[in-house]
Amino acid sequence: MTKQSEQKPVVLQVLPELEMGGVEIGTIEIASGLQKRGIKNYVASQGGRLVYDLDRLKVEHLTLPLKTKNIFKMRKNANELAKFIKEKGINIVHARSRAPAWSAYWAAKKAGVHYMTTFHGTYGLGPWGLKKLYNRVMTYGEKVIAISEHIKRHILANYKVSEDKIRLVHRCVNTEKFSPDAVTQERIINTVRDYNIPDDKKVLLLGGRITRWKGQHLLIEALSKVKNQNYYCIIAGDEQGREEYVNELKKMIQKFGLENRVAIFGKVLDMPALMMVSNVILSTAIEPEAFGRIAIEGQAMGKIVVASNHGGSLDSIVDGVTGKLFYNNNAASLAEAIDWALALSKDEEEKIAQAGIKNVKDNFTKEIMCDKTIKVYEELIASDKESD
């Protein structure tokens, strides 16, 4: 490694683009944390609306076509990255997605600096596991961050990776945004009006993209089995052109006679306020979430969270203490969990709410995520001294 890497970390995060999404938000959060701690850092991507956030943080952004899967463009990107690495004295390249990871890996090798990755999801293996060849670049990191135990198990089960180099660093919740104290009375009033929320019923909320794997259809089926009818359920999220699925959901609502108790809305503009006026936050994904921010956002807001018993929810919910887990893809089990949540007394709700808030503060804040990530960077820098 170069001499510069014997000093403090100087980090380049590499990802496809900076539009909205978990990978993108996590990148901004780490950039913010590094700036706050006086650690030089840079980001390379194709660009997007979140570049503005980097500008506000005074973090330099390198714009390259890093979303491409064209091998010639990927090689060209690698050369540009290597040049940038040398110019800026970067000693750690941190890749967060597969296509740009190849360019980042080649660039790090060319520049003689450290290369590491974060596994943000369970990447598809393709027929006969052929995509493993493409995915494997995410395992080439000297250190590999897994964002949940579920992702760690996926890595170990599908790739030849030593467990010694995997570091578990959970994603986080923005507690400045997702906090009961952060939501004003005006926002609450606007939300009650916009979503036509009744004041005599408990409110159930399933937020997130309208897509089959998120399990909106499972929820509607479960609601047809719920014994306690004193609820109003909101399904809210961007349908992203999935009109056929939305129409299927509306037909299910009609079929089960739930028109007066279930409403489907589009993209959520103020999720903290919508959570604030809800009693129960639902996470009904039928495929395992890599981490599942909704579950910790709901806990941070002091709400009862009901989630599938797989994927990242197992890391963030203590069953019966900070929320309730139900059997994955099982409408009857989900119905039982919802009945459990609706039957809680005020005292029981408050006890679970406080346990959830404490769980987030103890394990899932931005500061904790940044500190753990920086420790990984420092491990890489320390390895240079050990090899001297």
C-alpha atoms as a printed R data frame, in Angstrom:
    type eleno elety resid chain resno       x       y       z
1   ATOM     1    CA   MET     A     1   0.000   0.000   0.000
2   ATOM     2    CA   THR     A     2   1.066   3.582  -0.530
3   ATOM     3    CA   LYS     A     3   2.628   5.710   2.203
4   ATOM     4    CA   GLN     A     4  -0.479   7.905   2.472
5   ATOM     5    CA   SER     A     5  -2.458   4.926   3.804
6   ATOM     6    CA   GLU     A     6  -0.329   4.872   6.976
7   ATOM     7    CA   GLN     A     7  -2.156   7.969   8.146
8   ATOM     8    CA   LYS     A     8  -5.863   8.630   8.676
9   ATOM     9    CA   PRO     A     9  -8.481   7.069   6.401
10  ATOM    10    CA   VAL     A    10  -9.268   9.021   3.237
11  ATOM    11    CA   VAL     A    11 -12.353   7.356   1.810
12  ATOM    12    CA   LEU     A    12 -13.977   7.137  -1.610
13  ATOM    13    CA   GLN     A    13 -17.496   5.648  -1.629
14  ATOM    14    CA   VAL     A    14 -18.567   4.291  -5.024
15  ATOM    15    CA   LEU     A    15 -22.163   3.562  -6.064
16  ATOM    16    CA   PRO     A    16 -24.236   3.629  -9.297
17  ATOM    17    CA   GLU     A    17 -26.201   6.853  -8.716
18  ATOM    18    CA   LEU     A    18 -27.463   9.223  -6.054
19  ATOM    19    CA   GLU     A    19 -31.229   9.048  -6.430
20  ATOM    20    CA   MET     A    20 -33.418   8.057  -3.475
21  ATOM    21    CA   GLY     A    21 -32.895   4.583  -1.995
22  ATOM    22    CA   GLY     A    22 -31.358   2.712   0.911
23  ATOM    23    CA   VAL     A    23 -27.871   2.464  -0.624
24  ATOM    24    CA   GLU     A    24 -27.888   6.156  -1.546
25  ATOM    25    CA   ILE     A    25 -29.166   7.343   1.840
26  ATOM    26    CA   GLY     A    26 -26.603   5.167   3.608
27  ATOM    27    CA   THR     A    27 -23.840   6.694   1.494
28  ATOM    28    CA   ILE     A    28 -24.925  10.225   2.444
29  ATOM    29    CA   GLU     A    29 -25.159   9.235   6.118
30  ATOM    30    CA   ILE     A    30 -21.597   7.868   6.106
31  ATOM    31    CA   ALA     A    31 -20.318  10.934   4.218
32  ATOM    32    CA   SER     A    32 -21.970  13.145   6.837
33  ATOM    33    CA   GLY     A    33 -20.525  11.101   9.696
34  ATOM    34    CA   LEU     A    34 -17.021  11.226   8.216
35  ATOM    35    CA   GLN     A    35 -17.217  15.000   7.715
36  ATOM    36    CA   LYS     A    36 -18.413  15.457  11.281
37  ATOM    37    CA   ARG     A    37 -15.393  13.507  12.523
38  ATOM    38    CA   GLY     A    38 -12.945  15.419  10.321
39  ATOM    39    CA   ILE     A    39 -12.204  12.486   8.000
40  ATOM    40    CA   LYS     A    40 -11.634  13.371   4.341
41  ATOM    41    CA   ASN     A    41 -14.037  11.581   2.047
42  ATOM    42    CA   TYR     A    42 -15.371  11.616  -1.500
43  ATOM    43    CA   VAL     A    43 -18.231   9.990  -3.414
44  ATOM    44    CA   ALA     A    44 -18.315   8.781  -7.024
45  ATOM    45    CA   SER     A    45 -21.544   8.014  -8.882
46  ATOM    46    CA   GLN     A    46 -23.527   8.798 -12.004
47  ATOM    47    CA   GLY     A    47 -25.178  11.647 -10.094
48  ATOM    48    CA   GLY     A    48 -28.736  12.343  -9.004
49  ATOM    49    CA   ARG     A    49 -30.822  14.456  -6.670
50  ATOM    50    CA   LEU     A    50 -28.793  13.564  -3.546
51  ATOM    51    CA   VAL     A    51 -25.656  15.221  -4.955
52  ATOM    52    CA   TYR     A    52 -27.202  18.360  -3.461
53  ATOM    53    CA   ASP     A    53 -26.841  16.801   0.004
54  ATOM    54    CA   LEU     A    54 -23.148  16.171  -0.642
55  ATOM    55    CA   ASP     A    55 -22.734  19.794  -1.743
56  ATOM    56    CA   ARG     A    56 -24.252  20.953   1.538
57  ATOM    57    CA   LEU     A    57 -21.847  18.691   3.428
58  ATOM    58    CA   LYS     A    58 -18.945  20.021   1.330
59  ATOM    59    CA   VAL     A    59 -18.120  16.484   0.165
60  ATOM    60    CA   GLU     A    60 -16.702  16.399  -3.366
61  ATOM    61    CA   HIS     A    61 -18.576  14.257  -5.882
62  ATOM    62    CA   LEU     A    62 -16.998  12.669  -8.964
63  ATOM    63    CA   THR     A    63 -19.529  12.153 -11.760
64  ATOM    64    CA   LEU     A    64 -18.929   9.075 -13.901
65  ATOM    65    CA   PRO     A    65 -21.314   6.692 -15.740
66  ATOM    66    CA   LEU     A    66 -20.998   4.142 -12.919
67  ATOM    67    CA   LYS     A    67 -24.409   2.585 -13.486
68  ATOM    68    CA   THR     A    68 -23.173   1.031 -16.740
69  ATOM    69    CA   LYS     A    69 -22.608  -2.697 -17.199
70  ATOM    70    CA   ASN     A    70 -20.709  -2.193 -20.450
71  ATOM    71    CA   ILE     A    71 -17.281  -3.731 -19.860
72  ATOM    72    CA   PHE     A    72 -15.457  -1.099 -21.923
73  ATOM    73    CA   LYS     A    73 -17.100   1.774 -20.043
74  ATOM    74    CA   MET     A    74 -16.438  -0.024 -16.750
75  ATOM    75    CA   ARG     A    75 -12.724  -0.208 -17.632
76  ATOM    76    CA   LYS     A    76 -12.734   3.465 -18.564
77  ATOM    77    CA   ASN     A    77 -14.421   4.284 -15.259
78  ATOM    78    CA   ALA     A    78 -11.701   2.321 -13.466
79  ATOM    79    CA   ASN     A    79  -8.999   4.444 -15.091
80  ATOM    80    CA   GLU     A    80 -10.792   7.663 -14.148
81  ATOM    81    CA   LEU     A    81 -11.272   6.453 -10.582
82  ATOM    82    CA   ALA     A    82  -7.608   5.458 -10.268
83  ATOM    83    CA   LYS     A    83  -6.567   8.912 -11.442
84  ATOM    84    CA   PHE     A    84  -8.935  10.541  -8.909
85  ATOM    85    CA   ILE     A    85  -7.679   8.276  -6.094
86  ATOM    86    CA   LYS     A    86  -4.082   9.370  -6.693
87  ATOM    87    CA   GLU     A    87  -4.976  13.056  -7.041
88  ATOM    88    CA   LYS     A    88  -6.925  13.149  -3.768
89  ATOM    89    CA   GLY     A    89  -4.686  10.912  -1.670
90  ATOM    90    CA   ILE     A    90  -7.478   8.376  -1.152
91  ATOM    91    CA   ASN     A    91  -6.428   5.212   0.652
92  ATOM    92    CA   ILE     A    92  -9.732   3.308   0.958
93  ATOM    93    CA   VAL     A    93 -12.206   2.577  -1.840
94  ATOM    94    CA   HIS     A    94 -15.596   1.490  -0.495
95  ATOM    95    CA   ALA     A    95 -17.895  -0.068  -3.125
96  ATOM    96    CA   ARG     A    96 -21.632  -0.358  -2.456
97  ATOM    97    CA   SER     A    97 -23.046  -2.027  -5.579
98  ATOM    98    CA   ARG     A    98 -21.947  -4.631  -8.112
99  ATOM    99    CA   ALA     A    99 -21.486  -2.827 -11.445
100 ATOM   100    CA   PRO     A   100 -19.461   0.089 -10.031
101 ATOM   101    CA   ALA     A   101 -17.697  -2.340  -7.680
102 ATOM   102    CA   TRP     A   102 -15.810  -3.863 -10.622
103 ATOM   103    CA   SER     A   103 -14.542  -0.437 -11.668
104 ATOM   104    CA   ALA     A   104 -13.749   0.394  -8.036
105 ATOM   105    CA   TYR     A   105 -11.877  -2.881  -7.563
106 ATOM   106    CA   TRP     A   106  -9.743  -2.425 -10.689
107 ATOM   107    CA   ALA     A   107  -9.070   1.198  -9.714
108 ATOM   108    CA   ALA     A   108  -8.021   0.280  -6.170
109 ATOM   109    CA   LYS     A   109  -5.647  -2.389  -7.522
110 ATOM   110    CA   LYS     A   110  -4.167   0.049 -10.009
111 ATOM   111    CA   ALA     A   111  -3.715   2.787  -7.397
112 ATOM   112    CA   GLY     A   112  -2.403   0.399  -4.748
113 ATOM   113    CA   VAL     A   113  -5.011   1.228  -2.089
114 ATOM   114    CA   HIS     A   114  -7.473  -0.685   0.074
115 ATOM   115    CA   TYR     A   115 -10.725  -2.022  -1.354
116 ATOM   116    CA   MET     A   116 -13.802  -2.941   0.712
117 ATOM   117    CA   THR     A   117 -17.512  -3.491   0.067
118 ATOM   118    CA   THR     A   118 -20.957  -3.364   1.643
119 ATOM   119    CA   PHE     A   119 -23.518  -6.057   0.844
120 ATOM   120    CA   HIS     A   120 -26.834  -4.182   0.813
121 ATOM   121    CA   GLY     A   121 -28.954  -7.090  -0.398
122 ATOM   122    CA   THR     A   122 -29.219 -10.730  -1.432
123 ATOM   123    CA   TYR     A   123 -28.071 -10.385  -5.023
124 ATOM   124    CA   GLY     A   124 -29.758 -12.787  -7.431
125 ATOM   125    CA   LEU     A   125 -27.675 -15.820  -8.354
126 ATOM   126    CA   GLY     A   126 -29.332 -16.434 -11.742
127 ATOM   127    CA   PRO     A   127 -29.900 -19.841 -13.404
128 ATOM   128    CA   TRP     A   128 -27.378 -22.447 -12.217
129 ATOM   129    CA   GLY     A   129 -25.757 -19.752 -10.082
130 ATOM   130    CA   LEU     A   130 -24.155 -18.115 -13.125
131 ATOM   131    CA   LYS     A   131 -24.513 -14.616 -11.688
132 ATOM   132    CA   LYS     A   132 -22.148 -15.542  -8.863
133 ATOM   133    CA   LEU     A   133 -19.306 -14.711 -11.243
134 ATOM   134    CA   TYR     A   134 -20.658 -11.173 -11.563
135 ATOM   135    CA   ASN     A   135 -21.597 -10.830  -7.875
136 ATOM   136    CA   ARG     A   136 -18.291 -12.111  -6.535
137 ATOM   137    CA   VAL     A   137 -16.636  -8.688  -6.793
138 ATOM   138    CA   MET     A   138 -18.598  -7.806  -3.641
139 ATOM   139    CA   THR     A   139 -16.620 -10.507  -1.817
140 ATOM   140    CA   TYR     A   140 -13.234  -9.232  -3.005
141 ATOM   141    CA   GLY     A   141 -13.141  -6.572  -0.308
142 ATOM   142    CA   GLU     A   142 -10.461  -6.907   2.327
143 ATOM   143    CA   LYS     A   143 -13.385  -6.294   4.648
144 ATOM   144    CA   VAL     A   144 -17.023  -6.955   3.713
145 ATOM   145    CA   ILE     A   145 -19.818  -5.182   5.584
146 ATOM   146    CA   ALA     A   146 -23.107  -7.067   5.985
147 ATOM   147    CA   ILE     A   147 -26.077  -4.875   6.906
148 ATOM   148    CA   SER     A   148 -27.880  -7.609   8.877
149 ATOM   149    CA   GLU     A   149 -27.425 -11.148  10.157
150 ATOM   150    CA   HIS     A   150 -29.655 -12.255   7.272
151 ATOM   151    CA   ILE     A   151 -27.218 -10.763   4.740
152 ATOM   152    CA   LYS     A   152 -24.240 -12.224   6.589
153 ATOM   153    CA   ARG     A   153 -25.788 -15.696   6.394
154 ATOM   154    CA   HIS     A   154 -26.486 -15.156   2.685
155 ATOM   155    CA   ILE     A   155 -22.835 -14.271   2.030
156 ATOM   156    CA   LEU     A   156 -21.498 -17.276   3.938
157 ATOM   157    CA   ALA     A   157 -23.982 -19.665   2.316
158 ATOM   158    CA   ASN     A   158 -23.351 -18.592  -1.283
159 ATOM   159    CA   TYR     A   159 -19.765 -17.372  -1.549
160 ATOM   160    CA   LYS     A   160 -16.360 -18.636  -0.498
161 ATOM   161    CA   VAL     A   161 -15.735 -15.934   2.066
162 ATOM   162    CA   SER     A   162 -13.975 -16.251   5.389
163 ATOM   163    CA   GLU     A   163 -16.261 -15.173   8.220
164 ATOM   164    CA   ASP     A   164 -13.250 -13.370   9.704
165 ATOM   165    CA   LYS     A   165 -13.433 -10.588   7.129
166 ATOM   166    CA   ILE     A   166 -17.195  -9.945   7.431
167 ATOM   167    CA   ARG     A   167 -18.224  -7.052   9.667
168 ATOM   168    CA   LEU     A   168 -21.850  -6.643  10.790
169 ATOM   169    CA   VAL     A   169 -22.915  -2.997  10.576
170 ATOM   170    CA   HIS     A   170 -26.668  -2.483  10.783
171 ATOM   171    CA   ARG     A   171 -28.355   0.306   8.844
172 ATOM   172    CA   CYS     A   172 -29.763   3.134  10.914
173 ATOM   173    CA   VAL     A   173 -32.727   5.415  11.437
174 ATOM   174    CA   ASN     A   174 -32.504   9.201  11.367
175 ATOM   175    CA   THR     A   175 -33.640   9.906  14.934
176 ATOM   176    CA   GLU     A   176 -33.721  13.634  14.248
177 ATOM   177    CA   LYS     A   177 -36.468  12.971  11.707
178 ATOM   178    CA   PHE     A   178 -38.133   9.863  13.135
179 ATOM   179    CA   SER     A   179 -38.948  10.992  16.660
180 ATOM   180    CA   PRO     A   180 -42.278  11.872  18.303
181 ATOM   181    CA   ASP     A   181 -40.772  15.204  19.356
182 ATOM   182    CA   ALA     A   182 -39.863  16.097  15.758
183 ATOM   183    CA   VAL     A   183 -43.420  16.067  14.371
184 ATOM   184    CA   THR     A   184 -45.291  19.361  14.771
185 ATOM   185    CA   GLN     A   185 -48.991  19.695  15.531
186 ATOM   186    CA   GLU     A   186 -49.486  21.331  12.138
187 ATOM   187    CA   ARG     A   187 -48.057  18.296  10.339
188 ATOM   188    CA   ILE     A   188 -50.298  15.995  12.376
189 ATOM   189    CA   ILE     A   189 -53.422  18.035  11.486
190 ATOM   190    CA   ASN     A   190 -52.480  18.038   7.783
191 ATOM   191    CA   THR     A   191 -51.897  14.280   7.799
192 ATOM   192    CA   VAL     A   192 -55.208  13.503   9.511
193 ATOM   193    CA   ARG     A   193 -56.956  15.612   6.858
194 ATOM   194    CA   ASP     A   194 -55.027  14.226   3.877
195 ATOM   195    CA   TYR     A   195 -55.576  10.581   4.827
196 ATOM   196    CA   ASN     A   196 -59.129  11.084   6.149
197 ATOM   197    CA   ILE     A   197 -58.180   9.429   9.439
198 ATOM   198    CA   PRO     A   198 -61.070   8.737  11.848
199 ATOM   199    CA   ASP     A   199 -60.622   9.687  15.507
200 ATOM   200    CA   ASP     A   200 -62.525   6.706  16.926
201 ATOM   201    CA   LYS     A   201 -60.448   3.862  15.442
202 ATOM   202    CA   LYS     A   202 -56.906   2.535  15.814
203 ATOM   203    CA   VAL     A   203 -54.826   3.206  12.723
204 ATOM   204    CA   LEU     A   204 -52.783   0.516  10.976
205 ATOM   205    CA   LEU     A   205 -50.101   1.642   8.515
206 ATOM   206    CA   LEU     A   206 -48.282  -0.310   5.817
207 ATOM   207    CA   GLY     A   207 -45.875   2.108   4.140
208 ATOM   208    CA   GLY     A   208 -43.433   1.381   1.340
209 ATOM   209    CA   ARG     A   209 -43.389   0.685  -2.363
210 ATOM   210    CA   ILE     A   210 -46.539  -0.948  -3.752
211 ATOM   211    CA   THR     A   211 -45.057  -4.178  -5.022
212 ATOM   212    CA   ARG     A   212 -46.014  -7.819  -4.529
213 ATOM   213    CA   TRP     A   213 -42.979  -8.823  -2.507
214 ATOM   214    CA   LYS     A   214 -43.837  -6.161   0.093
215 ATOM   215    CA   GLY     A   215 -46.988  -8.178   0.847
216 ATOM   216    CA   GLN     A   216 -49.851  -5.688   0.510
217 ATOM   217    CA   HIS     A   217 -52.079  -8.529  -0.749
218 ATOM   218    CA   LEU     A   218 -51.136 -10.615   2.290
219 ATOM   219    CA   LEU     A   219 -52.225  -7.789   4.580
220 ATOM   220    CA   ILE     A   220 -55.640  -7.453   2.905
221 ATOM   221    CA   GLU     A   221 -56.209 -11.196   3.213
222 ATOM   222    CA   ALA     A   222 -55.159 -11.041   6.875
223 ATOM   223    CA   LEU     A   223 -57.525  -8.131   7.565
224 ATOM   224    CA   SER     A   224 -60.395 -10.303   6.367
225 ATOM   225    CA   LYS     A   225 -59.521 -12.649   9.248
226 ATOM   226    CA   VAL     A   226 -58.957 -10.026  11.972
227 ATOM   227    CA   LYS     A   227 -61.532 -10.337  14.779
228 ATOM   228    CA   ASN     A   228 -61.223  -6.794  16.128
229 ATOM   229    CA   GLN     A   229 -62.970  -4.555  13.595
230 ATOM   230    CA   ASN     A   230 -62.130  -1.263  15.320
231 ATOM   231    CA   TYR     A   231 -59.381  -0.181  12.920
232 ATOM   232    CA   TYR     A   232 -58.643   1.971   9.885
233 ATOM   233    CA   CYS     A   233 -55.833   0.664   7.670
234 ATOM   234    CA   ILE     A   234 -53.697   2.792   5.373
235 ATOM   235    CA   ILE     A   235 -51.645   1.217   2.589
236 ATOM   236    CA   ALA     A   236 -49.411   3.994   1.293
237 ATOM   237    CA   GLY     A   237 -46.513   4.003  -1.142
238 ATOM   238    CA   ASP     A   238 -45.308   4.669  -4.655
239 ATOM   239    CA   GLU     A   239 -46.871   2.187  -7.077
240 ATOM   240    CA   GLN     A   240 -44.102   2.835  -9.650
241 ATOM   241    CA   GLY     A   241 -46.376   1.931 -12.565
242 ATOM   242    CA   ARG     A   242 -47.711  -1.310 -11.069
243 ATOM   243    CA   GLU     A   243 -51.333  -0.515 -11.921
244 ATOM   244    CA   GLU     A   244 -52.238  -4.172 -12.390
245 ATOM   245    CA   TYR     A   245 -51.167  -5.039  -8.847
246 ATOM   246    CA   VAL     A   246 -52.942  -1.982  -7.399
247 ATOM   247    CA   ASN     A   247 -56.154  -3.012  -9.202
248 ATOM   248    CA   GLU     A   248 -55.753  -6.519  -7.786
249 ATOM   249    CA   LEU     A   249 -55.504  -5.040  -4.269
250 ATOM   250    CA   LYS     A   250 -58.613  -2.908  -4.811
251 ATOM   251    CA   LYS     A   251 -60.557  -5.981  -5.988
252 ATOM   252    CA   MET     A   252 -59.455  -7.873  -2.875
253 ATOM   253    CA   ILE     A   253 -60.664  -5.014  -0.683
254 ATOM   254    CA   GLN     A   254 -64.066  -5.182  -2.390
255 ATOM   255    CA   LYS     A   255 -64.176  -8.975  -2.248
256 ATOM   256    CA   PHE     A   256 -63.657  -8.981   1.532
257 ATOM   257    CA   GLY     A   257 -65.963  -6.014   2.145
258 ATOM   258    CA   LEU     A   258 -63.193  -3.836   3.565
259 ATOM   259    CA   GLU     A   259 -63.962  -0.624   1.625
260 ATOM   260    CA   ASN     A   260 -64.769   1.357   4.801
261 ATOM   261    CA   ARG     A   261 -61.711   0.154   6.705
262 ATOM   262    CA   VAL     A   262 -58.863  -0.016   4.155
263 ATOM   263    CA   ALA     A   263 -57.571   2.816   1.946
264 ATOM   264    CA   ILE     A   264 -54.768   2.810  -0.643
265 ATOM   265    CA   PHE     A   265 -52.797   6.013  -1.132
266 ATOM   266    CA   GLY     A   266 -49.819   6.910  -3.320
267 ATOM   267    CA   LYS     A   267 -46.356   8.103  -2.419
268 ATOM   268    CA   VAL     A   268 -45.911   9.226   1.197
269 ATOM   269    CA   LEU     A   269 -44.613  12.774   1.469
270 ATOM   270    CA   ASP     A   270 -44.376  12.898   5.275
271 ATOM   271    CA   MET     A   271 -43.792   9.414   6.664
272 ATOM   272    CA   PRO     A   272 -42.905  10.527  10.239
273 ATOM   273    CA   ALA     A   273 -46.203  12.432  10.520
274 ATOM   274    CA   LEU     A   274 -48.161   9.498   9.081
275 ATOM   275    CA   MET     A   275 -46.491   7.174  11.576
276 ATOM   276    CA   MET     A   276 -47.232   9.643  14.357
277 ATOM   277    CA   VAL     A   277 -50.994   9.429  13.749
278 ATOM   278    CA   SER     A   278 -50.848   5.618  13.453
279 ATOM   279    CA   ASN     A   279 -51.011   3.057  16.259
280 ATOM   280    CA   VAL     A   280 -49.541   0.016  14.515
281 ATOM   281    CA   ILE     A   281 -46.772   0.004  11.884
282 ATOM   282    CA   LEU     A   282 -46.776  -3.035   9.615
283 ATOM   283    CA   SER     A   283 -43.956  -4.717   7.681
284 ATOM   284    CA   THR     A   284 -45.461  -7.597   5.695
285 ATOM   285    CA   ALA     A   285 -42.768  -8.463   3.134
286 ATOM   286    CA   ILE     A   286 -43.163 -12.005   1.830
287 ATOM   287    CA   GLU     A   287 -39.499 -12.086   0.801
288 ATOM   288    CA   PRO     A   288 -36.870 -11.308   3.432
289 ATOM   289    CA   GLU     A   289 -35.909  -7.649   3.756
290 ATOM   290    CA   ALA     A   290 -32.153  -7.103   3.694
291 ATOM   291    CA   PHE     A   291 -32.628  -4.902   6.745
292 ATOM   292    CA   GLY     A   292 -36.034  -3.215   6.774
293 ATOM   293    CA   ARG     A   293 -35.964   0.445   7.792
294 ATOM   294    CA   ILE     A   294 -39.731   0.630   8.401
295 ATOM   295    CA   ALA     A   295 -39.400  -1.630  11.455
296 ATOM   296    CA   ILE     A   296 -36.839   0.592  13.173
297 ATOM   297    CA   GLU     A   297 -38.485   3.813  12.019
298 ATOM   298    CA   GLY     A   298 -41.719   2.614  13.633
299 ATOM   299    CA   GLN     A   299 -39.908   1.779  16.867
300 ATOM   300    CA   ALA     A   300 -38.168   5.161  16.842
301 ATOM   301    CA   MET     A   301 -41.602   6.805  16.614
302 ATOM   302    CA   GLY     A   302 -42.770   4.843  19.670
303 ATOM   303    CA   LYS     A   303 -45.271   2.723  17.724
304 ATOM   304    CA   ILE     A   304 -46.250  -0.935  17.880
305 ATOM   305    CA   VAL     A   305 -44.468  -2.718  15.024
306 ATOM   306    CA   VAL     A   306 -45.766  -5.963  13.500
307 ATOM   307    CA   ALA     A   307 -43.360  -7.643  11.055
308 ATOM   308    CA   SER     A   308 -42.580 -10.909   9.234
309 ATOM   309    CA   ASN     A   309 -40.309 -13.290  11.156
310 ATOM   310    CA   HIS     A   310 -37.532 -13.341   8.565
311 ATOM   311    CA   GLY     A   311 -34.798 -11.152   7.119
312 ATOM   312    CA   GLY     A   312 -33.680  -7.978   8.845
313 ATOM   313    CA   SER     A   313 -36.722  -7.832  11.143
314 ATOM   314    CA   LEU     A   314 -35.130 -10.573  13.240
315 ATOM   315    CA   ASP     A   315 -32.242  -8.195  13.991
316 ATOM   316    CA   SER     A   316 -34.379  -5.223  14.957
317 ATOM   317    CA   ILE     A   317 -37.464  -6.588  16.739
318 ATOM   318    CA   VAL     A   318 -37.512  -8.374  20.088
319 ATOM   319    CA   ASP     A   319 -40.724 -10.384  19.799
320 ATOM   320    CA   GLY     A   320 -43.335  -9.291  22.326
321 ATOM   321    CA   VAL     A   321 -40.982  -6.664  23.776
322 ATOM   322    CA   THR     A   322 -40.326  -4.054  21.064
323 ATOM   323    CA   GLY     A   323 -42.925  -5.361  18.613
324 ATOM   324    CA   LYS     A   324 -44.521  -8.536  17.302
325 ATOM   325    CA   LEU     A   325 -43.309 -11.064  14.728
326 ATOM   326    CA   PHE     A   326 -45.682 -13.218  12.659
327 ATOM   327    CA   TYR     A   327 -45.031 -16.278  10.507
328 ATOM   328    CA   ASN     A   328 -43.840 -15.159   7.100
329 ATOM   329    CA   ASN     A   329 -46.404 -15.179   4.281
330 ATOM   330    CA   ASN     A   330 -49.076 -16.499   6.650
331 ATOM   331    CA   ALA     A   331 -52.285 -14.445   6.622
332 ATOM   332    CA   ALA     A   332 -53.745 -16.194   9.678
333 ATOM   333    CA   SER     A   333 -50.600 -15.504  11.722
334 ATOM   334    CA   LEU     A   334 -50.561 -11.866  10.579
335 ATOM   335    CA   ALA     A   335 -54.236 -11.542  11.575
336 ATOM   336    CA   GLU     A   336 -53.435 -12.900  15.048
337 ATOM   337    CA   ALA     A   337 -50.544 -10.440  15.408
338 ATOM   338    CA   ILE     A   338 -52.791  -7.524  14.402
339 ATOM   339    CA   ASP     A   339 -55.465  -8.637  16.882
340 ATOM   340    CA   TRP     A   340 -52.736  -8.807  19.549
341 ATOM   341    CA   ALA     A   341 -51.643  -5.236  18.737
342 ATOM   342    CA   LEU     A   342 -55.222  -3.894  18.698
343 ATOM   343    CA   ALA     A   343 -55.989  -5.500  22.071
344 ATOM   344    CA   LEU     A   344 -53.060  -3.887  23.935
345 ATOM   345    CA   SER     A   345 -53.959  -1.637  26.827
346 ATOM   346    CA   LYS     A   346 -52.614   1.933  27.025
347 ATOM   347    CA   ASP     A   347 -50.049   0.826  29.614
348 ATOM   348    CA   GLU     A   348 -48.924  -2.111  27.472
349 ATOM   349    CA   GLU     A   349 -48.640   0.124  24.408
350 ATOM   350    CA   GLU     A   350 -46.535   2.620  26.342
351 ATOM   351    CA   LYS     A   351 -44.239  -0.108  27.680
352 ATOM   352    CA   ILE     A   352 -43.606  -1.489  24.177
353 ATOM   353    CA   ALA     A   353 -43.208   2.025  22.770
354 ATOM   354    CA   GLN     A   354 -40.507   2.923  25.285
355 ATOM   355    CA   ALA     A   355 -38.734  -0.415  24.717
356 ATOM   356    CA   GLY     A   356 -38.737   0.238  20.959
357 ATOM   357    CA   ILE     A   357 -37.355   3.764  21.333
358 ATOM   358    CA   LYS     A   358 -34.605   2.466  23.641
359 ATOM   359    CA   ASN     A   359 -33.806  -0.363  21.212
360 ATOM   360    CA   VAL     A   360 -33.246   2.161  18.415
361 ATOM   361    CA   LYS     A   361 -31.155   4.505  20.556
362 ATOM   362    CA   ASP     A   362 -28.995   1.615  21.779
363 ATOM   363    CA   ASN     A   363 -28.472  -0.108  18.417
364 ATOM   364    CA   PHE     A   364 -29.649   1.716  15.300
365 ATOM   365    CA   THR     A   365 -28.646   5.383  15.309
366 ATOM   366    CA   LYS     A   366 -26.614   7.083  12.585
367 ATOM   367    CA   GLU     A   367 -23.810   7.674  15.093
368 ATOM   368    CA   ILE     A   368 -23.554   3.960  15.891
369 ATOM   369    CA   MET     A   369 -23.552   2.998  12.200
370 ATOM   370    CA   CYS     A   370 -20.882   5.602  11.392
371 ATOM   371    CA   ASP     A   371 -18.683   4.635  14.341
372 ATOM   372    CA   LYS     A   372 -18.777   0.963  13.363
373 ATOM   373    CA   THR     A   373 -17.998   1.772   9.722
374 ATOM   374    CA   ILE     A   374 -15.098   4.020  10.698
375 ATOM   375    CA   LYS     A   375 -13.708   1.177  12.835
376 ATOM   376    CA   VAL     A   376 -13.632  -0.959   9.677
377 ATOM   377    CA   TYR     A   377 -11.742   1.813   7.853
378 ATOM   378    CA   GLU     A   378  -9.300   2.051  10.765
379 ATOM   379    CA   GLU     A   379  -8.777  -1.729  10.679
380 ATOM   380    CA   LEU     A   380  -7.656  -1.439   7.068
381 ATOM   381    CA   ILE     A   381  -5.248   1.403   7.842
382 ATOM   382    CA   ALA     A   382  -3.863  -0.488  10.862
383 ATOM   383    CA   SER     A   383  -3.181  -3.503   8.651
384 ATOM   384    CA   ASP     A   384  -0.564  -1.435   6.776
385 ATOM   385    CA   LYS     A   385   1.446  -0.927   9.953
386 ATOM   386    CA   GLU     A   386   1.223  -4.639  10.778
387 ATOM   387    CA   SER     A   387   2.648  -5.535   7.345
388 ATOM   388    CA   ASP     A   388   5.605  -3.091   7.632
